[in-house]
Amino acid sequence: MLRPEQLEDQVHFLLSTLIQRELRDPDLGFVTLTAVRLTGDRSMARVYYTVLGDEEQSGKTRKALGRAAGFLRTQLAQRLKMRRVPELRFFPDTTLEEGNRMESLFAEIRKEEEEHPREAAGADDPEA
């Protein structure tokens, strides 16, 4: 039996390949799987993805992946030769957007610090 991390990697690789080569849904868009996380009992797999495009395309892709979940699960069962294949649930991966938002906040802070520099340490520090 594979360790959970190995199984997650294998499911990730197989799902990426299946989505790229086997699915023919025009609503799918340009999707990239970023991670697969299995529950402790391996009954459910949370599949994280990103989509190139706007919110409308992201919504279409989410629905297309939901429609394809049964097919993908069947294909995983055939390729992994597992008795119980995890149920697939798809979630948009927002880490990139969150990282960009944090970076812009840090840039704002740096800009404000440049506009309003702190006074000399000796002036405010009563111990100095």
Backbone as JSON, one array per atom type, in Angstrom:
{
  "sequence": "MLRPEQLEDQVHFLLSTLIQRELRDPDLGFVTLTAVRLTGDRSMARVYYTVLGDEEQSGKTRKALGRAAGFLRTQLAQRLKMRRVPELRFFPDTTLEEGNRMESLFAEIRKEEEEHPREAAGADDPEA",
  "N": [[0.84, -1.18, 0.0], [0.51, 2.21, -0.8], [2.1, 5.13, 0.58], [0.33, 7.97, 1.93], [1.19, 10.45, 0.74], [2.48, 9.61, -1.57], [0.38, 8.4, -2.93], [-1.29, 10.61, -3.29], [0.33, 12.12, -5.02], [0.39, 10.4, -7.22], [-2.32, 10.25, -7.95], [-2.69, 12.93, -8.58], [-0.97, 13.23, -10.82], [-2.15, 11.36, -12.63], [-4.79, 12.39, -12.88], [-4.23, 14.91, -13.99], [-3.15, 14.15, -16.46], [-5.33, 12.73, -17.56], [-7.3, 14.74, -17.72], [-6.1, 16.47, -19.52], [-5.77, 14.85, -21.83], [-8.03, 13.18, -22.25], [-10.54, 14.37, -21.68], [-13.12, 16.06, -23.35], [-14.53, 18.51, -23.16], [-15.94, 21.52, -24.06], [-16.28, 23.62, -22.28], [-14.29, 23.42, -20.47], [-11.84, 24.88, -20.51], [-8.55, 26.38, -19.92], [-7.07, 24.59, -17.73], [-5.23, 23.93, -14.75], [-4.07, 21.53, -12.58], [-3.27, 21.91, -9.23], [-2.89, 20.71, -6.74], [-3.51, 17.69, -4.85], [-5.31, 16.44, -2.2], [-5.79, 13.93, 0.08], [-8.28, 12.52, 2.25], [-7.92, 11.17, 5.58], [-8.91, 8.53, 5.65], [-8.86, 7.95, 3.02], [-11.12, 8.23, 1.45], [-12.06, 10.45, 0.18], [-10.96, 12.84, -2.18], [-9.57, 15.95, -2.34], [-9.3, 18.1, -4.9], [-7.34, 20.57, -6.13], [-7.34, 23.38, -8.28], [-6.31, 25.7, -10.89], [-7.39, 28.24, -13.16], [-6.92, 29.66, -16.31], [-8.06, 32.73, -17.13], [-11.14, 34.63, -16.82], [-13.63, 35.21, -14.2], [-16.0, 34.11, -15.19], [-15.09, 32.08, -16.92], [-13.83, 30.51, -15.04], [-16.01, 29.62, -13.54], [-17.37, 28.08, -15.49], [-15.44, 26.1, -15.91], [-15.35, 24.91, -13.38], [-17.91, 23.72, -13.28], [-17.67, 21.97, -15.46], [-15.63, 20.25, -14.58], [-16.96, 19.12, -12.42], [-18.98, 17.71, -13.78], [-17.39, 15.83, -15.04], [-16.35, 14.29, -13.03], [-17.23, 11.65, -12.32], [-16.45, 10.1, -14.56], [-13.67, 10.54, -14.46], [-13.08, 9.37, -12.0], [-13.72, 6.7, -12.51], [-11.77, 6.13, -14.45], [-9.47, 6.46, -12.9], [-9.79, 4.31, -11.15], [-9.4, 2.13, -12.84], [-6.74, 2.51, -13.62], [-5.23, 2.73, -11.25], [-5.81, 0.46, -9.9], [-7.22, 0.14, -7.49], [-9.25, -0.89, -4.76], [-11.17, 0.72, -3.52], [-11.85, 3.75, -4.79], [-11.12, 7.15, -4.25], [-13.67, 9.64, -3.71], [-14.05, 12.39, -5.86], [-13.55, 15.79, -5.37], [-13.66, 19.07, -6.48], [-11.85, 22.09, -6.14], [-11.31, 25.57, -6.47], [-8.03, 26.9, -6.6], [-6.84, 29.34, -4.67], [-4.48, 30.4, -3.82], [-2.55, 31.77, -5.32], [-3.8, 34.22, -6.01], [-4.2, 35.2, -3.42], [-1.54, 35.47, -2.58], [-0.65, 37.44, -4.38], [-2.29, 39.54, -3.53], [-1.36, 39.93, -0.93], [1.27, 40.69, -1.5], [0.8, 43.15, -2.78], [-0.23, 44.56, -0.63], [2.04, 44.66, 1.05], [3.67, 46.22, -0.58], [2.25, 48.6, -0.52], [2.56, 49.27, 2.18], [5.36, 49.64, 2.3], [5.55, 51.88, 0.62], [4.12, 53.81, 2.09], [5.78, 53.94, 4.33], [8.03, 55.06, 3.18], [7.04, 57.56, 2.47], [6.36, 58.63, 4.93], [8.67, 58.66, 6.95], [10.02, 57.12, 9.9], [10.72, 58.86, 12.93], [13.92, 59.82, 14.3], [15.49, 57.35, 16.34], [16.36, 58.11, 18.89], [14.8, 60.33, 19.59], [12.16, 59.54, 20.2], [12.51, 57.52, 22.0], [12.49, 56.98, 25.35], [14.43, 55.78, 26.92], [16.85, 56.25, 25.76]],
  "CA": [[0.0, 0.0, 0.0], [1.29, 3.44, -0.93], [1.96, 6.17, 1.59], [-0.64, 8.97, 1.46], [1.8, 11.45, -0.15], [2.73, 8.96, -2.87], [-0.91, 8.22, -3.59], [-1.72, 11.94, -3.73], [1.12, 12.47, -6.21], [-0.01, 9.54, -8.33], [-3.65, 10.71, -8.36], [-2.48, 14.24, -9.22], [-0.4, 12.99, -12.15], [-3.14, 10.71, -13.49], [-5.87, 13.32, -13.17], [-3.73, 15.92, -14.94], [-3.04, 13.51, -17.77], [-6.67, 12.42, -18.05], [-7.97, 15.99, -18.09], [-5.45, 17.0, -20.71], [-5.86, 14.0, -23.01], [-9.26, 12.43, -22.42], [-11.77, 15.16, -21.59], [-13.42, 16.87, -24.54], [-15.59, 19.44, -22.81], [-15.55, 22.88, -24.5], [-16.33, 24.54, -21.15], [-13.2, 23.12, -19.55], [-10.87, 25.97, -20.44], [-7.15, 26.03, -19.67], [-7.05, 24.27, -16.3], [-4.03, 23.31, -14.22], [-4.25, 20.98, -11.24], [-2.16, 22.36, -8.4], [-2.66, 19.8, -5.62], [-4.53, 16.71, -4.48], [-5.2, 16.1, -0.78], [-6.68, 12.84, 0.46], [-8.66, 12.43, 3.65], [-7.19, 10.12, 6.29], [-9.39, 7.2, 5.27], [-8.72, 7.89, 1.55], [-12.44, 8.13, 0.82], [-12.32, 11.65, -0.59], [-9.79, 13.58, -2.65], [-9.8, 17.37, -2.65], [-8.45, 18.41, -6.05], [-7.24, 22.02, -6.29], [-7.01, 23.74, -9.66], [-6.36, 27.09, -11.32], [-7.91, 28.4, -14.51], [-6.51, 30.88, -16.99], [-9.25, 33.42, -17.62], [-11.91, 35.44, -15.87], [-14.53, 34.49, -13.29], [-16.96, 33.33, -15.99], [-14.4, 30.87, -17.37], [-13.61, 29.7, -13.84], [-17.28, 28.97, -13.23], [-17.59, 27.04, -16.49], [-14.49, 25.02, -15.65], [-15.8, 24.22, -12.17], [-19.04, 22.87, -13.66], [-17.17, 20.91, -16.35], [-14.93, 19.28, -13.74], [-17.99, 18.41, -11.66], [-19.62, 16.74, -14.68], [-16.42, 14.8, -15.42], [-15.84, 13.6, -11.84], [-17.51, 10.21, -12.39], [-15.57, 9.52, -15.58], [-12.29, 10.57, -13.95], [-12.97, 8.39, -10.92], [-13.68, 5.38, -13.16], [-10.46, 5.97, -15.07], [-8.51, 6.26, -11.81], [-9.97, 2.94, -10.64], [-8.78, 1.21, -13.8], [-5.29, 2.7, -13.69], [-4.59, 2.55, -9.95], [-6.17, -0.87, -9.41], [-7.61, 0.25, -6.09], [-10.58, -1.42, -4.48], [-12.03, 1.89, -3.29], [-11.25, 4.96, -5.34], [-11.7, 8.29, -3.53], [-14.6, 10.56, -4.36], [-13.31, 13.58, -6.28], [-14.18, 17.1, -5.18], [-12.79, 20.07, -7.1], [-11.86, 23.39, -5.48], [-10.37, 26.52, -7.07], [-6.86, 27.2, -5.78], [-6.76, 30.8, -4.59], [-3.23, 30.83, -3.18], [-1.86, 32.74, -6.16], [-4.46, 35.52, -5.82], [-3.91, 35.66, -2.06], [-0.15, 35.9, -2.58], [-0.59, 38.73, -5.08], [-2.92, 40.54, -2.68], [-0.42, 40.21, 0.17], [2.4, 41.44, -2.06], [0.38, 44.53, -3.0], [-0.32, 45.2, 0.69], [3.4, 44.96, 1.48], [4.14, 47.35, -1.39], [1.59, 49.79, 0.03], [3.21, 49.58, 3.46], [6.68, 50.21, 1.99], [5.34, 53.21, 0.06], [3.76, 54.69, 3.19], [6.96, 54.13, 5.17], [8.92, 56.0, 2.48], [6.43, 58.88, 2.52], [6.34, 59.08, 6.33], [9.72, 57.91, 7.67], [10.0, 57.21, 11.37], [11.67, 59.84, 13.45], [15.15, 59.21, 14.84], [15.22, 56.49, 17.49], [16.65, 58.81, 20.13], [13.8, 61.33, 19.89], [10.97, 58.93, 20.79], [12.9, 56.48, 22.96], [12.84, 57.62, 26.63], [15.59, 55.15, 27.52], [18.09, 56.63, 25.05]],
  "C": [[0.89, 1.25, 0.0], [1.08, 4.36, 0.26], [1.01, 7.24, 1.05], [-0.05, 9.98, 0.48], [2.06, 10.86, -1.53], [1.43, 8.78, -3.63], [-1.44, 9.56, -4.09], [-0.98, 12.35, -4.99], [0.67, 11.67, -7.42], [-1.39, 9.96, -8.85], [-3.53, 12.04, -9.09], [-1.98, 14.06, -10.65], [-1.44, 12.38, -13.09], [-4.29, 11.63, -13.84], [-5.43, 14.39, -14.17], [-3.67, 15.36, -16.35], [-4.41, 13.23, -18.36], [-7.4, 13.68, -18.5], [-7.4, 16.54, -19.39], [-5.76, 16.18, -21.95], [-7.22, 13.38, -23.28], [-10.53, 13.28, -22.42], [-11.92, 16.06, -22.81], [-14.57, 17.82, -24.28], [-15.17, 20.86, -23.21], [-15.57, 23.91, -23.37], [-15.13, 24.4, -20.23], [-12.19, 24.24, -19.43], [-9.46, 25.45, -20.19], [-6.99, 25.84, -18.17], [-5.74, 23.6, -15.94], [-4.34, 22.79, -12.82], [-3.03, 21.36, -10.41], [-1.87, 21.41, -7.24], [-3.81, 18.83, -5.47], [-4.27, 16.36, -3.01], [-6.25, 15.05, -0.46], [-7.06, 12.95, 1.93], [-7.92, 11.26, 4.28], [-7.62, 8.72, 5.9], [-9.38, 6.98, 3.75], [-10.06, 7.76, 0.83], [-12.76, 9.34, -0.04], [-11.01, 12.33, -0.96], [-10.23, 15.01, -2.97], [-8.79, 17.74, -3.73], [-8.49, 19.93, -6.25], [-6.75, 22.35, -7.69], [-7.0, 25.25, -9.84], [-6.82, 27.12, -12.76], [-7.39, 29.71, -15.08], [-7.77, 31.52, -17.56], [-9.95, 34.16, -16.51], [-12.81, 34.56, -15.01], [-15.54, 33.63, -14.04], [-16.32, 32.01, -16.44], [-14.14, 29.94, -16.18], [-14.87, 28.95, -13.45], [-17.6, 27.84, -14.21], [-16.69, 25.83, -16.25], [-14.91, 24.22, -14.43], [-16.95, 23.26, -12.49], [-18.58, 21.7, -14.53], [-16.44, 19.84, -15.55], [-15.92, 18.47, -12.9], [-18.69, 17.36, -12.51], [-18.69, 15.57, -14.99], [-15.94, 13.96, -14.25], [-16.06, 12.1, -11.89], [-16.6, 9.5, -13.39], [-14.13, 9.45, -15.07], [-12.09, 9.54, -12.85], [-12.92, 6.97, -11.49], [-12.32, 5.13, -13.78], [-9.37, 5.76, -14.02], [-8.58, 4.82, -11.28], [-9.28, 1.94, -11.56], [-7.26, 1.31, -13.77], [-4.57, 2.44, -12.37], [-4.83, 1.16, -9.36], [-6.43, -0.86, -7.9], [-9.01, -0.32, -5.92], [-11.57, -0.28, -4.29], [-11.29, 3.13, -3.78], [-11.9, 6.15, -4.64], [-12.68, 9.09, -4.38], [-13.83, 11.83, -4.68], [-14.14, 14.83, -6.05], [-13.19, 18.16, -5.65], [-12.99, 21.43, -6.43], [-10.89, 24.32, -6.21], [-9.24, 26.84, -6.09], [-6.65, 28.71, -5.8], [-5.44, 31.29, -4.0], [-2.49, 31.87, -4.0], [-2.47, 34.14, -5.99], [-4.17, 36.07, -4.43], [-2.47, 36.15, -1.94], [0.02, 37.25, -3.25], [-1.19, 39.85, -4.23], [-2.0, 40.92, -1.52], [0.77, 41.03, -0.32], [2.03, 42.89, -2.3], [0.23, 45.27, -1.67], [1.07, 45.56, 1.23], [3.97, 46.14, 0.69], [3.53, 48.65, -0.89], [2.25, 50.23, 1.33], [4.58, 50.21, 3.22], [6.55, 51.63, 1.46], [5.0, 54.2, 1.17], [4.94, 54.96, 4.11], [7.94, 55.1, 4.51], [8.37, 57.42, 2.54], [6.48, 59.48, 3.93], [7.39, 58.3, 7.11], [9.59, 58.11, 9.17], [11.03, 58.24, 11.81], [12.86, 59.12, 14.04], [14.82, 58.45, 16.11], [15.42, 57.21, 18.81], [15.55, 59.79, 20.53], [12.59, 60.72, 20.6], [11.31, 57.99, 21.95], [13.29, 57.13, 24.27], [14.06, 57.0, 27.28], [16.9, 55.6, 26.89], [18.73, 57.85, 25.64]]
}
